[in-house]
Every structure is written in C-alpha cells, then in structure tokens.
Amino acid sequence: MTPEPPSAEQHCLVVYVPATHAEQVLQALGDAGAGRAGHYSHVAFVSPGTGRFTPLPGAEPAIGEVGRPEQVDEVRIETLYPAAERERVLRAMAGAHPYEVPAFATFPVHDRGPSFDEQGRLRGRPGPA
C-alpha cells in the first residue's frame, strides 16, 4: 500500500448510519479508498447519536413506517478521501448504506501545509523531554 501523496486534494465525507450497519459502511468506504493516512487505511472517526425522521408517502423506509416519526441509534462517520475518488467513495457508501436516501455531506479539506511531511507527521515536533 502506497501512502496518499500530501499534495492530493482531500475531501471529507460525513455520513449518518444506523449503528447496526456501521461496520459494513466503514469497510466499504475504506475498500473504495477513503480513510488513507500515511501507512494506514480505513481511518475514520465514529461518534454515536440519534437519527430522527418521518417517512413520507411514497417512501420505502428500511426502518419505520410511512407517516410515523422514527428515532434510530445511529453513528456519524467522518473520513477523508482523495477528491479524484469522489464518485467511487460515494457509490461505495450508497451501496453499503441501508437507507433509501442516506444523509451525508462532503466538503473540501484545506491543504495541511508545509509543516507536515509526506507521511502526514508534524515536522519539527519536539522530542521527549
């Protein structure tokens, strides 16, 4: 596995997933190229929460019933991916996600700057005292 070059434009994906499906979505994202940092793969931050929604007429909800408010234990997954891999990463997310319409956002991540080396480590970090 070759580390992602630091100059590659990075985007962040934030997606909300039922806790019961978090592992399969995390695996699919990592397999599609998201979450690479230096010599690591499948890197993500995962935090718990509660999703709330009401399926409208015409919906085919994976969880809940049309017209009834629903609350679900969900996790928020945040991971970085190369901008050039956007379509691949989003297709992997959608394919592994159980919801008819996954709730997600993507946005560019600004350059980490010259203070980081090619492995993403901080340059000039003081050593042990």
N, C-alpha and C positions, 0 to 999 in steps of 0.2 A: 504494500500500500504506500503510495507516494503522498506526502503531505500536500495540502492545497497551498499554492503559492500565495504569499501575503498580499500581492497586488491584485488578485482576483476580486472583482466586485462581489460583495456579500449582501444577501438579503436575510431577513428574519421572518420566520413563519411562526405565528401564534395560532393554535387550534384548540378548540374545546371538544373533549371526547368523553363519553361515558367511561367511568373508571374500569368497567368490565372489559373495555376494548382498548385500553391504553397501550398495552404491550404490543398488540398486533399493529397499531398505528405507528408506534415508535420504531418497530422493526422495519416496517415498510418505508418509513421516511429515511432511516439510516441506509437501507439497501438501495435507495434511489439516489444517495449521495449527500443527503442532508446530515448535519452534525459531524462534520470532519474538522478536527482541530489538531494540527501537527500530526503526530503519530497515533491519534485516537479517532475512532469512528463512533457513530450512534450517540453523539454528545447532545444532551438536551437538558432543559430544566423543566421539572414537572411539579405542579402545585395543585392541591385539591380545592374543590369548590362545589357549588350547587348551580346546576343549569336549570333554567325555568323557561317554559314555552307553552303555547296553546296551539295545537294543530288546527288549521282552518279547513273548511270544506274543500275537498279535492286532494288533501294531503294523504299520504300513505305512511303514517308515522311508524318508525321502528319501535318506539316506546310510547305508550299512552294512547288516548282515544281522541278522535276529532271533537273539538268543542270543549274539551276538559283541560284545564290548566294542569301541567305536569311539572314535577321537580325531580331532578336526577342527580345522583352523585357523579360529578364529572371531574376531570383534571384539565388543567391548562398546560399544554405542551409548547415550549418555546425552543426553537432550534435554528441555527444558521445554515445557509446553503449558498452555493455559487449562483449568482444571478443567471448565468447561462443555463443552469439546470432547472429553472423555474417550472416549466411545463412538466418535466419528468417528476419532480418532487410533488407538485400539486396533484398530478394523476395518481401517484402512489398514495398520497393522503386520502384522496376521494375514494380510491379503490378499497382501502382498508377500513374506512370510517363507516360505522353502521347507519348514520343518519342520512336521510334523503337529501338534505341540504346542510352540509357541515358549516358551523360557524367558525370562520378563520379570518386572519388578516396577514398581509405581507407588507414589508417596508424595507427600504434600503438601509444598510448599516454603513456609517461613515468610516473612512479609512482609519485603520488603527494607528497610523503614523509611524515615523521613523524610530520611535522609542521601543519598538518590538522587533525581534529578529525573525528569521524565516520560519521558525518553529512556533511563533506566537508568544515567545518568552520576553519578558520585560528586560531591556538592555540596561546595564548599569545598576542593577538591583544590588543593594548591599548584601554582602555575605554574612555568615554567622558572626556575632559579636564575640 
